[in-house]
């Protein structure tokens, strides 16, 4: 499980056909291999996001989050959550 998520910034607006054509030309893989890899990467990303969200919402215990995401990522999430809460408190106070 990667601890660094795939960037979610938007890519240029290209069709699936263009994407597949480019990937086939530059990787030498066929559509079946590429779709298999895309499915696996997508599921890994969804899994990571879901684990992170569960930890942030405190429905997943810290020790389980560490086992699934690693201590460094859990520390990053805790820091980000704390900073956000401080910002909110300052804005309301």
mmCIF file as gemmi writes it, N, C-alpha and C atoms, coordinates in Angstrom:
data_model
loop_
_atom_site.group_PDB
_atom_site.id
_atom_site.type_symbol
_atom_site.label_atom_id
_atom_site.label_alt_id
_atom_site.label_comp_id
_atom_site.label_asym_id
_atom_site.label_entity_id
_atom_site.label_seq_id
_atom_site.pdbx_PDB_ins_code
_atom_site.Cartn_x
_atom_site.Cartn_y
_atom_site.Cartn_z
_atom_site.occupancy
_atom_site.B_iso_or_equiv
_atom_site.pdbx_formal_charge
_atom_site.auth_seq_id
_atom_site.auth_asym_id
_atom_site.pdbx_PDB_model_num
ATOM 1 N N . UNK Axp A 1 ? 0.844 -1.18 0 1 0 ? 1 A 1
ATOM 2 C CA . UNK Axp A 1 ? 0 0 0 1 0 ? 1 A 1
ATOM 3 C C . UNK Axp A 1 ? 0.879 1.23 0 1 0 ? 1 A 1
ATOM 4 N N . UNK Axp A 2 ? 0.819 2.048 -1.043 1 0 ? 2 A 1
ATOM 5 C CA . UNK Axp A 2 ? 1.641 3.241 -1.06 1 0 ? 2 A 1
ATOM 6 C C . UNK Axp A 2 ? 1.159 4.244 -0.028 1 0 ? 2 A 1
ATOM 7 N N . UNK Axp A 3 ? 2.095 4.959 0.59 1 0 ? 3 A 1
ATOM 8 C CA . UNK Axp A 3 ? 1.697 5.957 1.569 1 0 ? 3 A 1
ATOM 9 C C . UNK Axp A 3 ? 1.525 7.325 0.943 1 0 ? 3 A 1
ATOM 10 N N . UNK Axp A 4 ? 2.029 7.529 -0.259 1 0 ? 4 A 1
ATOM 11 C CA . UNK Axp A 4 ? 1.844 8.791 -0.959 1 0 ? 4 A 1
ATOM 12 C C . UNK Axp A 4 ? 0.784 8.605 -2.026 1 0 ? 4 A 1
ATOM 13 N N . UNK Axp A 5 ? -0.346 9.292 -1.871 1 0 ? 5 A 1
ATOM 14 C CA . UNK Axp A 5 ? -1.412 9.109 -2.855 1 0 ? 5 A 1
ATOM 15 C C . UNK Axp A 5 ? -1.015 9.638 -4.212 1 0 ? 5 A 1
ATOM 16 N N . UNK Axp A 6 ? -1.669 9.097 -5.214 1 0 ? 6 A 1
ATOM 17 C CA . UNK Axp A 6 ? -1.497 9.582 -6.576 1 0 ? 6 A 1
ATOM 18 C C . UNK Axp A 6 ? -2.064 10.982 -6.639 1 0 ? 6 A 1
ATOM 19 N N . UNK Axp A 7 ? -1.356 11.923 -7.261 1 0 ? 7 A 1
ATOM 20 C CA . UNK Axp A 7 ? -1.89 13.286 -7.344 1 0 ? 7 A 1
ATOM 21 C C . UNK Axp A 7 ? -3.282 13.292 -7.967 1 0 ? 7 A 1
ATOM 22 N N . UNK Axp A 8 ? -4.15 14.094 -7.408 1 0 ? 8 A 1
ATOM 23 C CA . UNK Axp A 8 ? -5.52 14.138 -7.912 1 0 ? 8 A 1
ATOM 24 C C . UNK Axp A 8 ? -5.788 15.383 -8.741 1 0 ? 8 A 1
ATOM 25 N N . UNK Axp A 9 ? -4.733 16.122 -9.082 1 0 ? 9 A 1
ATOM 26 C CA . UNK Axp A 9 ? -4.929 17.287 -9.931 1 0 ? 9 A 1
ATOM 27 C C . UNK Axp A 9 ? -5.479 16.823 -11.267 1 0 ? 9 A 1
ATOM 28 N N . UNK Axp A 10 ? -6.243 17.685 -11.905 1 0 ? 10 A 1
ATOM 29 C CA . UNK Axp A 10 ? -6.869 17.281 -13.15 1 0 ? 10 A 1
ATOM 30 C C . UNK Axp A 10 ? -5.83 17.191 -14.268 1 0 ? 10 A 1
ATOM 31 N N . UNK Axp A 11 ? -6.011 16.195 -15.09 1 0 ? 11 A 1
ATOM 32 C CA . UNK Axp A 11 ? -5.16 16 -16.258 1 0 ? 11 A 1
ATOM 33 C C . UNK Axp A 11 ? -5.833 16.663 -17.444 1 0 ? 11 A 1
ATOM 34 N N . UNK Axp A 12 ? -5.078 16.901 -18.504 1 0 ? 12 A 1
ATOM 35 C CA . UNK Axp A 12 ? -5.708 17.469 -19.704 1 0 ? 12 A 1
ATOM 36 C C . UNK Axp A 12 ? -6.902 16.617 -20.129 1 0 ? 12 A 1
ATOM 37 N N . UNK Axp A 13 ? -7.883 17.243 -20.7 1 0 ? 13 A 1
ATOM 38 C CA . UNK Axp A 13 ? -9.102 16.556 -21.094 1 0 ? 13 A 1
ATOM 39 C C . UNK Axp A 13 ? -8.843 15.726 -22.356 1 0 ? 13 A 1
ATOM 40 N N . UNK Axp A 14 ? -8.495 14.459 -22.162 1 0 ? 14 A 1
ATOM 41 C CA . UNK Axp A 14 ? -8.272 13.554 -23.284 1 0 ? 14 A 1
ATOM 42 C C . UNK Axp A 14 ? -9.185 12.351 -23.132 1 0 ? 14 A 1
ATOM 43 N N . UNK Axp A 15 ? -9.52 11.74 -24.228 1 0 ? 15 A 1
ATOM 44 C CA . UNK Axp A 15 ? -10.445 10.616 -24.207 1 0 ? 15 A 1
ATOM 45 C C . UNK Axp A 15 ? -9.765 9.347 -23.706 1 0 ? 15 A 1
ATOM 46 N N . UNK Axp A 16 ? -10.559 8.386 -23.343 1 0 ? 16 A 1
ATOM 47 C CA . UNK Axp A 16 ? -10.023 7.082 -22.93 1 0 ? 16 A 1
ATOM 48 C C . UNK Axp A 16 ? -9.265 6.451 -24.094 1 0 ? 16 A 1
ATOM 49 N N . UNK Axp A 17 ? -9.793 6.618 -25.3 1 0 ? 17 A 1
ATOM 50 C CA . UNK Axp A 17 ? -9.11 6.075 -26.473 1 0 ? 17 A 1
ATOM 51 C C . UNK Axp A 17 ? -7.716 6.681 -26.616 1 0 ? 17 A 1
ATOM 52 N N . UNK Axp A 18 ? -7.606 8.006 -26.475 1 0 ? 18 A 1
ATOM 53 C CA . UNK Axp A 18 ? -6.305 8.664 -26.565 1 0 ? 18 A 1
ATOM 54 C C . UNK Axp A 18 ? -5.365 8.191 -25.455 1 0 ? 18 A 1
ATOM 55 N N . UNK Axp A 19 ? -5.92 8.045 -24.273 1 0 ? 19 A 1
ATOM 56 C CA . UNK Axp A 19 ? -5.13 7.575 -23.14 1 0 ? 19 A 1
ATOM 57 C C . UNK Axp A 19 ? -4.599 6.172 -23.402 1 0 ? 19 A 1
ATOM 58 N N . UNK Axp A 20 ? -5.481 5.27 -23.838 1 0 ? 20 A 1
ATOM 59 C CA . UNK Axp A 20 ? -5.066 3.894 -24.117 1 0 ? 20 A 1
ATOM 60 C C . UNK Axp A 20 ? -4.043 3.839 -25.244 1 0 ? 20 A 1
ATOM 61 N N . UNK Axp A 21 ? -4.274 4.611 -26.272 1 0 ? 21 A 1
ATOM 62 C CA . UNK Axp A 21 ? -3.339 4.629 -27.395 1 0 ? 21 A 1
ATOM 63 C C . UNK Axp A 21 ? -1.951 5.054 -26.927 1 0 ? 21 A 1
ATOM 64 N N . UNK Axp A 22 ? -1.882 6.127 -26.157 1 0 ? 22 A 1
ATOM 65 C CA . UNK Axp A 22 ? -0.606 6.606 -25.649 1 0 ? 22 A 1
ATOM 66 C C . UNK Axp A 22 ? 0.056 5.544 -24.769 1 0 ? 22 A 1
ATOM 67 N N . UNK Axp A 23 ? -0.707 4.976 -23.846 1 0 ? 23 A 1
ATOM 68 C CA . UNK Axp A 23 ? -0.143 3.974 -22.935 1 0 ? 23 A 1
ATOM 69 C C . UNK Axp A 23 ? 0.345 2.733 -23.686 1 0 ? 23 A 1
ATOM 70 N N . UNK Axp A 24 ? -0.418 2.286 -24.66 1 0 ? 24 A 1
ATOM 71 C CA . UNK Axp A 24 ? -0.002 1.118 -25.46 1 0 ? 24 A 1
ATOM 72 C C . UNK Axp A 24 ? 1.298 1.407 -26.183 1 0 ? 24 A 1
ATOM 73 N N . UNK Axp A 25 ? 1.391 2.582 -26.783 1 0 ? 25 A 1
ATOM 74 C CA . UNK Axp A 25 ? 2.592 2.941 -27.543 1 0 ? 25 A 1
ATOM 75 C C . UNK Axp A 25 ? 3.824 3.066 -26.649 1 0 ? 25 A 1
ATOM 76 N N . UNK Axp A 26 ? 3.64 3.581 -25.448 1 0 ? 26 A 1
ATOM 77 C CA . UNK Axp A 26 ? 4.784 3.873 -24.596 1 0 ? 26 A 1
ATOM 78 C C . UNK Axp A 26 ? 5.12 2.777 -23.586 1 0 ? 26 A 1
ATOM 79 N N . UNK Axp A 27 ? 4.214 1.818 -23.413 1 0 ? 27 A 1
ATOM 80 C CA . UNK Axp A 27 ? 4.495 0.731 -22.466 1 0 ? 27 A 1
ATOM 81 C C . UNK Axp A 27 ? 4.634 -0.624 -23.149 1 0 ? 27 A 1
ATOM 82 N N . UNK Axp A 28 ? 4.083 -0.731 -24.35 1 0 ? 28 A 1
ATOM 83 C CA . UNK Axp A 28 ? 4.098 -2.022 -25.034 1 0 ? 28 A 1
ATOM 84 C C . UNK Axp A 28 ? 3.08 -3.003 -24.476 1 0 ? 28 A 1
ATOM 85 N N . UNK Axp A 29 ? 2.21 -2.547 -23.586 1 0 ? 29 A 1
ATOM 86 C CA . UNK Axp A 29 ? 1.195 -3.42 -22.997 1 0 ? 29 A 1
ATOM 87 C C . UNK Axp A 29 ? -0.1 -3.32 -23.791 1 0 ? 29 A 1
ATOM 88 N N . UNK Axp A 30 ? -0.916 -4.382 -23.723 1 0 ? 30 A 1
ATOM 89 C CA . UNK Axp A 30 ? -2.202 -4.344 -24.419 1 0 ? 30 A 1
ATOM 90 C C . UNK Axp A 30 ? -3.284 -3.807 -23.474 1 0 ? 30 A 1
ATOM 91 N N . UNK Axp A 31 ? -4.495 -3.651 -24.032 1 0 ? 31 A 1
ATOM 92 C CA . UNK Axp A 31 ? -5.605 -3.076 -23.262 1 0 ? 31 A 1
ATOM 93 C C . UNK Axp A 31 ? -5.906 -3.856 -21.998 1 0 ? 31 A 1
ATOM 94 N N . UNK Axp A 32 ? -5.867 -5.181 -22.081 1 0 ? 32 A 1
ATOM 95 C CA . UNK Axp A 32 ? -6.179 -6.013 -20.922 1 0 ? 32 A 1
ATOM 96 C C . UNK Axp A 32 ? -5.203 -5.749 -19.787 1 0 ? 32 A 1
ATOM 97 N N . UNK Axp A 33 ? -3.931 -5.685 -20.107 1 0 ? 33 A 1
ATOM 98 C CA . UNK Axp A 33 ? -2.92 -5.404 -19.081 1 0 ? 33 A 1
ATOM 99 C C . UNK Axp A 33 ? -3.114 -4.005 -18.496 1 0 ? 33 A 1
ATOM 100 N N . UNK Axp A 34 ? -3.379 -3.058 -19.366 1 0 ? 34 A 1
ATOM 101 C CA . UNK Axp A 34 ? -3.538 -1.676 -18.904 1 0 ? 34 A 1
ATOM 102 C C . UNK Axp A 34 ? -4.78 -1.513 -18.033 1 0 ? 34 A 1
ATOM 103 N N . UNK Axp A 35 ? -5.89 -2.128 -18.426 1 0 ? 35 A 1
ATOM 104 C CA . UNK Axp A 35 ? -7.105 -2.041 -17.609 1 0 ? 35 A 1
ATOM 105 C C . UNK Axp A 35 ? -6.913 -2.752 -16.275 1 0 ? 35 A 1
ATOM 106 N N . UNK Axp A 36 ? -6.209 -3.858 -16.277 1 0 ? 36 A 1
ATOM 107 C CA . UNK Axp A 36 ? -5.925 -4.555 -15.028 1 0 ? 36 A 1
ATOM 108 C C . UNK Axp A 36 ? -5.105 -3.701 -14.085 1 0 ? 36 A 1
ATOM 109 N N . UNK Axp A 37 ? -4.087 -3.058 -14.629 1 0 ? 37 A 1
ATOM 110 C CA . UNK Axp A 37 ? -3.229 -2.183 -13.823 1 0 ? 37 A 1
ATOM 111 C C . UNK Axp A 37 ? -4.024 -0.97 -13.327 1 0 ? 37 A 1
ATOM 112 N N . UNK Axp A 38 ? -4.856 -0.398 -14.202 1 0 ? 38 A 1
ATOM 113 C CA . UNK Axp A 38 ? -5.665 0.763 -13.824 1 0 ? 38 A 1
ATOM 114 C C . UNK Axp A 38 ? -6.652 0.397 -12.716 1 0 ? 38 A 1
ATOM 115 N N . UNK Axp A 39 ? -7.264 -0.77 -12.816 1 0 ? 39 A 1
ATOM 116 C CA . UNK Axp A 39 ? -8.203 -1.215 -11.788 1 0 ? 39 A 1
ATOM 117 C C . UNK Axp A 39 ? -7.489 -1.381 -10.454 1 0 ? 39 A 1
ATOM 118 N N . UNK Axp A 40 ? -6.339 -2.005 -10.468 1 0 ? 40 A 1
ATOM 119 C CA . UNK Axp A 40 ? -5.581 -2.209 -9.24 1 0 ? 40 A 1
ATOM 120 C C . UNK Axp A 40 ? -5.17 -0.878 -8.615 1 0 ? 40 A 1
ATOM 121 N N . UNK Axp A 41 ? -4.636 0.038 -9.419 1 0 ? 41 A 1
ATOM 122 C CA . UNK Axp A 41 ? -4.228 1.346 -8.899 1 0 ? 41 A 1
ATOM 123 C C . UNK Axp A 41 ? -5.422 2.127 -8.356 1 0 ? 41 A 1
ATOM 124 N N . UNK Axp A 42 ? -6.535 2.063 -9.075 1 0 ? 42 A 1
ATOM 125 C CA . UNK Axp A 42 ? -7.741 2.754 -8.621 1 0 ? 42 A 1
ATOM 126 C C . UNK Axp A 42 ? -8.254 2.201 -7.308 1 0 ? 42 A 1
ATOM 127 N N . UNK Axp A 43 ? -8.272 0.892 -7.174 1 0 ? 43 A 1
ATOM 128 C CA . UNK Axp A 43 ? -8.731 0.285 -5.927 1 0 ? 43 A 1
ATOM 129 C C . UNK Axp A 43 ? -7.795 0.609 -4.773 1 0 ? 43 A 1
ATOM 130 N N . UNK Axp A 44 ? -6.488 0.617 -5.037 1 0 ? 44 A 1
ATOM 131 C CA . UNK Axp A 44 ? -5.533 0.969 -3.989 1 0 ? 44 A 1
ATOM 132 C C . UNK Axp A 44 ? -5.744 2.406 -3.523 1 0 ? 44 A 1
ATOM 133 N N . UNK Axp A 45 ? -5.979 3.303 -4.456 1 0 ? 45 A 1
ATOM 134 C CA . UNK Axp A 45 ? -6.205 4.693 -4.111 1 0 ? 45 A 1
ATOM 135 C C . UNK Axp A 45 ? -7.502 4.858 -3.318 1 0 ? 45 A 1
ATOM 136 N N . UNK Axp A 46 ? -8.575 4.212 -3.767 1 0 ? 46 A 1
ATOM 137 C CA . UNK Axp A 46 ? -9.84 4.271 -3.039 1 0 ? 46 A 1
ATOM 138 C C . UNK Axp A 46 ? -9.701 3.7 -1.634 1 0 ? 46 A 1
ATOM 139 N N . UNK Axp A 47 ? -8.954 2.608 -1.502 1 0 ? 47 A 1
ATOM 140 C CA . UNK Axp A 47 ? -8.729 1.984 -0.206 1 0 ? 47 A 1
ATOM 141 C C . UNK Axp A 47 ? -7.992 2.952 0.712 1 0 ? 47 A 1
ATOM 142 N N . UNK Axp A 48 ? -6.915 3.55 0.207 1 0 ? 48 A 1
ATOM 143 C CA . UNK Axp A 48 ? -6.131 4.48 1.013 1 0 ? 48 A 1
ATOM 144 C C . UNK Axp A 48 ? -6.988 5.664 1.448 1 0 ? 48 A 1
ATOM 145 N N . UNK Axp A 49 ? -7.759 6.23 0.531 1 0 ? 49 A 1
ATOM 146 C CA . UNK Axp A 49 ? -8.603 7.372 0.87 1 0 ? 49 A 1
ATOM 147 C C . UNK Axp A 49 ? -9.646 7.001 1.917 1 0 ? 49 A 1
ATOM 148 N N . UNK Axp A 50 ? -10.194 5.804 1.808 1 0 ? 50 A 1
ATOM 149 C CA . UNK Axp A 50 ? -11.213 5.353 2.748 1 0 ? 50 A 1
ATOM 150 C C . UNK Axp A 50 ? -10.617 5.128 4.134 1 0 ? 50 A 1
ATOM 151 N N . UNK Axp A 51 ? -9.431 4.535 4.192 1 0 ? 51 A 1
ATOM 152 C CA . UNK Axp A 51 ? -8.752 4.329 5.475 1 0 ? 51 A 1
ATOM 153 C C . UNK Axp A 51 ? -8.442 5.688 6.108 1 0 ? 51 A 1
ATOM 154 N N . UNK Axp A 52 ? -7.917 6.615 5.314 1 0 ? 52 A 1
ATOM 155 C CA . UNK Axp A 52 ? -7.6 7.941 5.832 1 0 ? 52 A 1
ATOM 156 C C . UNK Axp A 52 ? -8.853 8.638 6.365 1 0 ? 52 A 1
ATOM 157 N N . UNK Axp A 53 ? -9.934 8.572 5.617 1 0 ? 53 A 1
ATOM 158 C CA . UNK Axp A 53 ? -11.181 9.22 6.044 1 0 ? 53 A 1
ATOM 159 C C . UNK Axp A 53 ? -11.705 8.592 7.327 1 0 ? 53 A 1
ATOM 160 N N . UNK Axp A 54 ? -11.647 7.275 7.427 1 0 ? 54 A 1
ATOM 161 C CA . UNK Axp A 54 ? -12.104 6.6 8.64 1 0 ? 54 A 1
ATOM 162 C C . UNK Axp A 54 ? -11.265 7.017 9.843 1 0 ? 54 A 1
ATOM 163 N N . UNK Axp A 55 ? -9.971 7.169 9.648 1 0 ? 55 A 1
ATOM 164 C CA . UNK Axp A 55 ? -9.11 7.617 10.743 1 0 ? 55 A 1
ATOM 165 C C . UNK Axp A 55 ? -9.44 9.05 11.135 1 0 ? 55 A 1
ATOM 166 N N . UNK Axp A 56 ? -9.596 9.929 10.156 1 0 ? 56 A 1
ATOM 167 C CA . UNK Axp A 56 ? -9.923 11.329 10.429 1 0 ? 56 A 1
ATOM 168 C C . UNK Axp A 56 ? -11.253 11.436 11.169 1 0 ? 56 A 1
ATOM 169 N N . UNK Axp A 57 ? -12.224 10.625 10.776 1 0 ? 57 A 1
ATOM 170 C CA . UNK Axp A 57 ? -13.55 10.649 11.406 1 0 ? 57 A 1
ATOM 171 C C . UNK Axp A 57 ? -13.575 9.887 12.73 1 0 ? 57 A 1
ATOM 172 N N . UNK Axp A 58 ? -12.434 9.326 13.095 1 0 ? 58 A 1
ATOM 173 C CA . UNK Axp A 58 ? -12.265 8.594 14.343 1 0 ? 58 A 1
ATOM 174 C C . UNK Axp A 58 ? -13.136 7.341 14.429 1 0 ? 58 A 1
ATOM 175 N N . UNK Axp A 59 ? -13.38 6.716 13.277 1 0 ? 59 A 1
ATOM 176 C CA . UNK Axp A 59 ? -14.064 5.426 13.264 1 0 ? 59 A 1
ATOM 177 C C . UNK Axp A 59 ? -13.069 4.282 13.094 1 0 ? 59 A 1
ATOM 178 N N . UNK Axp A 60 ? -11.806 4.627 12.906 1 0 ? 60 A 1
ATOM 179 C CA . UNK Axp A 60 ? -10.725 3.654 12.795 1 0 ? 60 A 1
ATOM 180 C C . UNK Axp A 60 ? -9.687 4.006 13.855 1 0 ? 60 A 1
ATOM 181 N N . UNK Axp A 61 ? -9.381 3.078 14.75 1 0 ? 61 A 1
ATOM 182 C CA . UNK Axp A 61 ? -8.404 3.367 15.799 1 0 ? 61 A 1
ATOM 183 C C . UNK Axp A 61 ? -7.027 3.698 15.228 1 0 ? 61 A 1
ATOM 184 N N . UNK Axp A 62 ? -6.285 4.512 15.971 1 0 ? 62 A 1
ATOM 185 C CA . UNK Axp A 62 ? -4.963 4.976 15.551 1 0 ? 62 A 1
ATOM 186 C C . UNK Axp A 62 ? -4.028 3.815 15.244 1 0 ? 62 A 1
ATOM 187 N N . UNK Axp A 63 ? -4.016 2.793 16.105 1 0 ? 63 A 1
ATOM 188 C CA . UNK Axp A 63 ? -3.09 1.676 15.888 1 0 ? 63 A 1
ATOM 189 C C . UNK Axp A 63 ? -3.409 0.923 14.595 1 0 ? 63 A 1
ATOM 190 N N . UNK Axp A 64 ? -4.678 0.836 14.245 1 0 ? 64 A 1
ATOM 191 C CA . UNK Axp A 64 ? -5.046 0.188 12.981 1 0 ? 64 A 1
ATOM 192 C C . UNK Axp A 64 ? -4.636 1.061 11.797 1 0 ? 64 A 1
ATOM 193 N N . UNK Axp A 65 ? -4.829 2.367 11.938 1 0 ? 65 A 1
ATOM 194 C CA . UNK Axp A 65 ? -4.425 3.286 10.872 1 0 ? 65 A 1
ATOM 195 C C . UNK Axp A 65 ? -2.918 3.2 10.642 1 0 ? 65 A 1
ATOM 196 N N . UNK Axp A 66 ? -2.149 3.098 11.722 1 0 ? 66 A 1
ATOM 197 C CA . UNK Axp A 66 ? -0.694 2.961 11.587 1 0 ? 66 A 1
ATOM 198 C C . UNK Axp A 66 ? -0.354 1.673 10.853 1 0 ? 66 A 1
ATOM 199 N N . UNK Axp A 67 ? -1.051 0.586 11.185 1 0 ? 67 A 1
ATOM 200 C CA . UNK Axp A 67 ? -0.802 -0.688 10.499 1 0 ? 67 A 1
ATOM 201 C C . UNK Axp A 67 ? -1.122 -0.609 9.015 1 0 ? 67 A 1
ATOM 202 N N . UNK Axp A 68 ? -2.138 0.161 8.656 1 0 ? 68 A 1
ATOM 203 C CA . UNK Axp A 68 ? -2.593 0.223 7.267 1 0 ? 68 A 1
ATOM 204 C C . UNK Axp A 68 ? -1.9 1.313 6.447 1 0 ? 68 A 1
ATOM 205 N N . UNK Axp A 69 ? -1.557 2.43 7.084 1 0 ? 69 A 1
ATOM 206 C CA . UNK Axp A 69 ? -1.007 3.579 6.362 1 0 ? 69 A 1
ATOM 207 C C . UNK Axp A 69 ? 0.451 3.862 6.676 1 0 ? 69 A 1
ATOM 208 N N . UNK Axp A 70 ? 0.898 3.404 7.814 1 0 ? 70 A 1
ATOM 209 C CA . UNK Axp A 70 ? 2.249 3.724 8.269 1 0 ? 70 A 1
ATOM 210 C C . UNK Axp A 70 ? 2.215 4.89 9.241 1 0 ? 70 A 1
ATOM 211 N N . UNK Axp A 71 ? 3.162 4.909 10.153 1 0 ? 71 A 1
ATOM 212 C CA . UNK Axp A 71 ? 3.192 5.928 11.196 1 0 ? 71 A 1
ATOM 213 C C . UNK Axp A 71 ? 3.376 7.331 10.629 1 0 ? 71 A 1
ATOM 214 N N . UNK Axp A 72 ? 4.19 7.466 9.594 1 0 ? 72 A 1
ATOM 215 C CA . UNK Axp A 72 ? 4.446 8.789 9.018 1 0 ? 72 A 1
ATOM 216 C C . UNK Axp A 72 ? 3.168 9.411 8.458 1 0 ? 72 A 1
ATOM 217 N N . UNK Axp A 73 ? 2.39 8.617 7.724 1 0 ? 73 A 1
ATOM 218 C CA . UNK Axp A 73 ? 1.155 9.149 7.129 1 0 ? 73 A 1
ATOM 219 C C . UNK Axp A 73 ? 0.136 9.494 8.21 1 0 ? 73 A 1
ATOM 220 N N . UNK Axp A 74 ? 0.046 8.678 9.258 1 0 ? 74 A 1
ATOM 221 C CA . UNK Axp A 74 ? -0.883 8.957 10.354 1 0 ? 74 A 1
ATOM 222 C C . UNK Axp A 74 ? -0.492 10.266 11.041 1 0 ? 74 A 1
ATOM 223 N N . UNK Axp A 75 ? 0.791 10.475 11.244 1 0 ? 75 A 1
ATOM 224 C CA . UNK Axp A 75 ? 1.267 11.717 11.853 1 0 ? 75 A 1
ATOM 225 C C . UNK Axp A 75 ? 0.913 12.909 10.965 1 0 ? 75 A 1
ATOM 226 N N . UNK Axp A 76 ? 1.072 12.77 9.657 1 0 ? 76 A 1
ATOM 227 C CA . UNK Axp A 76 ? 0.707 13.838 8.723 1 0 ? 76 A 1
ATOM 228 C C . UNK Axp A 76 ? -0.783 14.165 8.819 1 0 ? 76 A 1
ATOM 229 N N . UNK Axp A 77 ? -1.619 13.139 8.888 1 0 ? 77 A 1
ATOM 230 C CA . UNK Axp A 77 ? -3.064 13.346 8.981 1 0 ? 77 A 1
ATOM 231 C C . UNK Axp A 77 ? -3.438 14.018 10.296 1 0 ? 77 A 1
ATOM 232 N N . UNK Axp A 78 ? -2.811 13.596 11.379 1 0 ? 78 A 1
ATOM 233 C CA . UNK Axp A 78 ? -3.087 14.206 12.679 1 0 ? 78 A 1
ATOM 234 C C . UNK Axp A 78 ? -2.704 15.683 12.672 1 0 ? 78 A 1
ATOM 235 N N . UNK Axp A 79 ? -1.554 15.989 12.108 1 0 ? 79 A 1
ATOM 236 C CA . UNK Axp A 79 ? -1.088 17.375 12.032 1 0 ? 79 A 1
ATOM 237 C C . UNK Axp A 79 ? -2.061 18.223 11.206 1 0 ? 79 A 1
ATOM 238 N N . UNK Axp A 80 ? -2.457 17.706 10.047 1 0 ? 80 A 1
ATOM 239 C CA . UNK Axp A 80 ? -3.375 18.441 9.173 1 0 ? 80 A 1
ATOM 240 C C . UNK Axp A 80 ? -4.718 18.671 9.848 1 0 ? 80 A 1
ATOM 241 N N . UNK Axp A 81 ? -5.221 17.658 10.531 1 0 ? 81 A 1
ATOM 242 C CA . UNK Axp A 81 ? -6.511 17.789 11.212 1 0 ? 81 A 1
ATOM 243 C C . UNK Axp A 81 ? -6.415 18.819 12.332 1 0 ? 81 A 1
ATOM 244 N N . UNK Axp A 82 ? -5.34 18.756 13.104 1 0 ? 82 A 1
ATOM 245 C CA . UNK Axp A 82 ? -5.155 19.707 14.201 1 0 ? 82 A 1
ATOM 246 C C . UNK Axp A 82 ? -5.029 21.14 13.677 1 0 ? 82 A 1
ATOM 247 N N . UNK Axp A 83 ? -4.284 21.319 12.598 1 0 ? 83 A 1
ATOM 248 C CA . UNK Axp A 83 ? -4.121 22.652 12.012 1 0 ? 83 A 1
ATOM 249 C C . UNK Axp A 83 ? -5.463 23.186 11.511 1 0 ? 83 A 1
ATOM 250 N N . UNK Axp A 84 ? -6.251 22.335 10.896 1 0 ? 84 A 1
ATOM 251 C CA . UNK Axp A 84 ? -7.565 22.752 10.409 1 0 ? 84 A 1
ATOM 252 C C . UNK Axp A 84 ? -8.461 23.168 11.566 1 0 ? 84 A 1
ATOM 253 N N . UNK Axp A 85 ? -8.464 22.375 12.623 1 0 ? 85 A 1
ATOM 254 C CA . UNK Axp A 85 ? -9.294 22.709 13.784 1 0 ? 85 A 1
ATOM 255 C C . UNK Axp A 85 ? -8.851 24.029 14.421 1 0 ? 85 A 1
ATOM 256 N N . UNK Axp A 86 ? -7.553 24.271 14.476 1 0 ? 86 A 1
ATOM 257 C CA . UNK Axp A 86 ? -7.063 25.547 15.017 1 0 ? 86 A 1
ATOM 258 C C . UNK Axp A 86 ? -7.492 26.709 14.138 1 0 ? 86 A 1
ATOM 259 N N . UNK Axp A 87 ? -7.423 26.532 12.842 1 0 ? 87 A 1
ATOM 260 C CA . UNK Axp A 87 ? -7.866 27.58 11.921 1 0 ? 87 A 1
ATOM 261 C C . UNK Axp A 87 ? -9.351 27.892 12.1 1 0 ? 87 A 1
ATOM 262 N N . UNK Axp A 88 ? -10.141 26.857 12.245 1 0 ? 88 A 1
ATOM 263 C CA . UNK Axp A 88 ? -11.575 27.036 12.441 1 0 ? 88 A 1
ATOM 264 C C . UNK Axp A 88 ? -11.844 27.767 13.751 1 0 ? 88 A 1
ATOM 265 N N . UNK Axp A 89 ? -11.163 27.36 14.815 1 0 ? 89 A 1
ATOM 266 C CA . UNK Axp A 89 ? -11.343 28.01 16.122 1 0 ? 89 A 1
ATOM 267 C C . UNK Axp A 89 ? -10.94 29.482 16.066 1 0 ? 89 A 1
ATOM 268 N N . UNK Axp A 90 ? -9.857 29.793 15.375 1 0 ? 90 A 1
ATOM 269 C CA . UNK Axp A 90 ? -9.425 31.186 15.243 1 0 ? 90 A 1
ATOM 270 C C . UNK Axp A 90 ? -10.45 32 14.452 1 0 ? 90 A 1
ATOM 271 N N . UNK Axp A 91 ? -10.982 31.405 13.414 1 0 ? 91 A 1
ATOM 272 C CA . UNK Axp A 91 ? -11.966 32.124 12.581 1 0 ? 91 A 1
ATOM 273 C C . UNK Axp A 91 ? -13.264 32.375 13.355 1 0 ? 91 A 1
ATOM 274 N N . UNK Axp A 92 ? -13.641 31.438 14.206 1 0 ? 92 A 1
ATOM 275 C CA . UNK Axp A 92 ? -14.887 31.595 14.969 1 0 ? 92 A 1
ATOM 276 C C . UNK Axp A 92 ? -14.694 32.427 16.232 1 0 ? 92 A 1
ATOM 277 N N . UNK Axp A 93 ? -13.437 32.482 16.706 1 0 ? 93 A 1
ATOM 278 C CA . UNK Axp A 93 ? -13.166 33.174 17.98 1 0 ? 93 A 1
ATOM 279 C C . UNK Axp A 93 ? -12.808 34.556 17.795 1 0 ? 93 A 1
